[in-house]
Amino acid sequence: MSDDKNTQLIKTFKNMIQDFGMPRTPADIADPDFRSAAAAHIDEFDEARSECESDLTLR
């Protein structure tokens, strides 16, 4: 996947995390579409989750 697509996917996951809450793992996600996307793109999901945690820490 290209860097642009990775960046876009990370932004999408960050928005979904903000909408659905901060899951620890994809298994903790109630929404089936979000859960399957996170499981399919675990590296990007982990990066988005890490960025969201950093954003919360900086506030």
C-alpha positions, 0 to 999 in steps of 0.5 A: 500500500502506498504511503498516501493510502496508509496515511488516509487509512490512519486518518480514517481509523483515528476518526472511527476511534473518536466516534466509537471510543478507544478499543484496545484491540480489534476484538473490542470493537462493537461495529462489525465493519470497523472491526473487520477493517481494523483486523485487516489493517492492524498496523495502520489501526495500531498507529491510529490508536497510538496517535489518538493516545498521544493526542489525549496525553498532550491535552 
